[in-house]
Amino acid sequence: MRANWLIAVTMVLGSMLAGCYESPNVVLHKPGVYKGAKDPLVEKQAMPEQQKQLAARFNQVQTDR
């Protein structure tokens, strides 16, 4: 009986500790420098017609604020 209790407590504690594991692979990024894949929307954002469309969409849903 005591052995079953000890096994159960050990399993619960083991699963609790396994949930606290944190990967040691930390990646530090420099702020303001994007190093990901090229985003086609970035170039599109610079176009004035795109800015007008985005402003119109924003004003359609944000008029109550």
Summary of the structure (lengths in Angstrom):
residues: 65
radius of gyration: 26.4
end to end distance: 65.4
largest distance: 76.0
contacts: 81
relative contact order: 0.06
helix: 58%
strand: 0%
